[in-house]
Amino acid sequence: MASVTDITRTSDAAWLFDLGEALRAQRKSAKNWRLRLIDGPNMNNLGARDPRTYGTIRSLSDLHAAVEALASGLGVTCTAYTSNHEGDIIGFVYDHAAETDGFLINPAGGNSRGEPVAQALADSGKPFMELHFANVSASGWPRGTVVTRRATGVVMGLRQYSYFSAVFGLVRHLDSLHG
């Protein structure tokens, strides 16, 4: 079992794999879902951002490794993608929808003008979770972002743990739909 010290070191993905394995017993299916994690504009600068909002995670690659480890422990696959360009994100969704069971997205800097991204995700026909490091409702988005109204669920305000919660939530959702 991981200690509290281990849990705060999110760059060490081993404890997340172990957590995923422990949570696997909660799954209703053994299907290896194929998830795609999308990080939008400004997330590539994660390690240099305010730690009061973004926590102690050192880099976006550390975050992606941690998410992929949790997914692997759960018995699913998660592949991460990052872009500062809305058109690239839209293309990614359309290009990968056929081989994806569910999406996770942090629209980040695309919160207010992300209608085309929201439309692409809706067009995919796949469930998707919106996630944020910060509580965007408390910081001026009381009704959520443009993506929120089409999302299967939203997790926010838990820093990197929003990502981990969203992965588990989406896996459980997929299991309940197809289990």
C-alpha positions as CSV (number, residue, x, y, z in Angstrom):
1,M,0.0,0.0,0.0
2,A,1.3,3.5,-0.9
3,S,2.2,5.9,1.9
4,V,1.0,9.5,2.1
5,T,4.5,10.6,1.1
6,D,4.3,8.4,-2.1
7,I,0.9,9.9,-3.0
8,T,2.2,13.4,-3.1
9,R,4.9,12.5,-5.5
10,T,2.7,12.3,-8.6
11,S,5.7,11.9,-10.9
12,D,6.2,8.5,-9.4
13,A,3.4,6.7,-11.3
14,A,3.9,3.3,-9.6
15,W,1.5,4.1,-6.7
16,L,-1.2,5.0,-9.3
17,F,-0.8,1.7,-11.1
18,D,-1.3,0.0,-7.7
19,L,-4.3,2.2,-7.0
20,G,-5.7,1.3,-10.3
21,E,-5.2,-2.4,-9.6
22,A,-7.0,-2.0,-6.3
23,L,-9.9,-0.2,-7.9
24,R,-10.2,-2.8,-10.7
25,A,-12.3,-4.9,-8.3
26,Q,-14.9,-2.2,-8.5
27,R,-15.3,-2.6,-12.2
28,K,-18.3,-4.4,-13.7
29,S,-16.4,-5.4,-16.8
30,A,-13.0,-6.6,-17.8
31,K,-13.0,-4.8,-21.1
32,N,-9.9,-2.9,-22.0
33,W,-11.5,0.5,-22.8
34,R,-9.5,2.8,-25.1
35,L,-9.5,6.3,-23.6
36,R,-8.0,9.5,-25.1
37,L,-6.9,12.3,-22.8
38,I,-6.8,15.7,-24.4
39,D,-5.1,18.7,-22.8
40,G,-5.9,22.1,-24.4
41,P,-4.1,25.4,-24.6
42,N,-1.6,26.4,-22.0
43,M,-1.4,23.0,-20.4
44,N,2.1,22.4,-21.9
45,N,3.4,24.9,-19.4
46,L,2.0,23.0,-16.4
47,G,5.2,22.7,-14.3
48,A,5.8,26.4,-14.3
49,R,2.2,27.4,-13.3
50,D,1.0,28.6,-9.8
51,P,1.3,25.6,-7.4
52,R,-1.6,26.9,-5.4
53,T,-3.9,26.2,-8.3
54,Y,-2.0,23.5,-10.2
55,G,-0.4,21.6,-7.3
56,T,3.0,20.1,-7.2
57,I,3.0,18.2,-10.4
58,R,6.3,18.9,-12.2
59,S,5.3,18.7,-15.8
60,L,2.5,17.7,-18.2
61,S,4.5,14.6,-19.2
62,D,4.6,13.6,-15.4
63,L,0.8,14.0,-15.3
64,H,0.3,12.0,-18.5
65,A,2.5,9.2,-17.1
66,A,0.5,9.2,-13.9
67,V,-2.8,9.0,-15.7
68,E,-1.6,6.3,-18.0
69,A,-0.4,4.3,-15.0
70,L,-3.7,4.5,-13.3
71,A,-5.5,3.5,-16.4
72,S,-3.2,0.5,-16.9
73,G,-3.8,-0.6,-13.3
74,L,-7.6,-0.4,-14.0
75,G,-7.1,-2.6,-17.0
76,V,-7.7,0.1,-19.7
77,T,-5.6,2.0,-22.1
78,C,-5.3,5.8,-22.0
79,T,-3.3,7.8,-24.6
80,A,-2.6,11.5,-24.0
81,Y,-2.6,14.3,-26.5
82,T,-1.9,18.0,-26.0
83,S,-2.3,21.0,-28.3
84,N,-2.4,24.8,-28.0
85,H,-4.5,24.9,-31.2
86,E,-8.3,24.3,-31.3
87,G,-8.2,23.0,-34.9
88,D,-5.7,20.4,-34.0
89,I,-7.8,19.2,-31.1
90,I,-10.9,19.0,-33.4
91,G,-8.9,17.0,-35.9
92,F,-7.6,14.7,-33.2
93,V,-11.2,13.9,-32.0
94,Y,-12.4,13.1,-35.5
95,D,-9.3,11.2,-36.5
96,H,-9.4,8.9,-33.4
97,A,-13.1,8.6,-32.6
98,A,-13.5,5.2,-34.3
99,E,-10.7,3.6,-32.2
100,T,-11.7,5.4,-28.9
101,D,-14.3,4.3,-26.4
102,G,-14.3,7.6,-24.3
103,F,-12.6,10.9,-24.1
104,L,-11.2,13.0,-21.2
105,I,-10.7,16.7,-21.9
106,N,-9.2,19.6,-20.1
107,P,-10.2,22.4,-22.4
108,A,-7.9,24.7,-20.4
109,G,-7.4,28.0,-22.4
110,G,-10.2,27.0,-24.7
111,N,-12.9,27.2,-21.9
112,S,-14.8,30.2,-23.3
113,R,-14.6,29.6,-27.1
114,G,-14.5,25.8,-27.4
115,E,-17.8,25.3,-29.2
116,P,-16.2,23.6,-32.2
117,V,-14.3,21.2,-29.8
118,A,-17.6,20.5,-27.9
119,Q,-19.3,19.8,-31.3
120,A,-16.5,17.4,-32.4
121,L,-16.8,15.5,-29.1
122,A,-20.6,15.3,-29.4
123,D,-20.2,14.2,-33.1
124,S,-17.9,11.3,-31.9
125,G,-20.9,9.7,-30.2
126,K,-18.5,8.7,-27.4
127,P,-19.0,9.7,-23.7
128,F,-16.5,12.3,-22.5
129,M,-15.5,13.8,-19.2
130,E,-14.5,17.4,-18.8
131,L,-11.8,18.0,-16.2
132,H,-10.0,21.0,-14.7
133,F,-7.3,21.5,-12.1
134,A,-9.1,24.5,-10.6
135,N,-12.7,24.9,-9.6
136,V,-13.7,26.9,-12.7
137,S,-17.2,27.6,-11.3
138,A,-15.6,29.5,-8.4
139,S,-13.4,31.5,-10.8
140,G,-16.1,33.0,-13.0
141,W,-17.7,30.1,-14.8
142,P,-20.8,29.4,-12.7
143,R,-22.5,27.5,-15.5
144,G,-19.3,25.7,-16.6
145,T,-17.5,26.0,-19.9
146,V,-18.7,25.6,-23.4
147,V,-17.9,21.9,-23.2
148,T,-19.7,21.3,-19.9
149,R,-23.3,21.2,-21.3
150,R,-22.4,18.2,-23.5
151,A,-20.1,16.4,-21.2
152,T,-21.0,13.1,-19.6
153,G,-19.5,14.4,-16.4
154,V,-17.3,17.1,-15.0
155,V,-14.5,16.9,-12.4
156,M,-12.8,20.1,-11.2
157,G,-10.9,21.7,-8.4
158,L,-8.8,18.7,-7.3
159,R,-5.6,19.6,-9.2
160,Q,-4.1,16.5,-10.7
161,Y,-6.6,14.4,-8.8
162,S,-9.3,15.7,-11.0
163,Y,-7.7,13.7,-13.8
164,F,-7.5,10.5,-11.7
165,S,-11.1,10.8,-10.6
166,A,-12.3,11.5,-14.2
167,V,-10.4,8.3,-15.5
168,F,-12.1,6.1,-12.8
169,G,-15.5,7.8,-13.4
170,L,-15.3,7.3,-17.2
171,V,-14.3,3.7,-16.9
172,R,-17.2,3.0,-14.5
173,H,-19.5,4.8,-16.9
174,L,-18.3,2.7,-19.8
175,D,-18.6,-0.5,-17.8
176,S,-22.2,0.4,-16.8
177,L,-23.2,1.1,-20.5
178,H,-21.5,-2.0,-22.0
179,G,-20.8,-4.3,-19.0
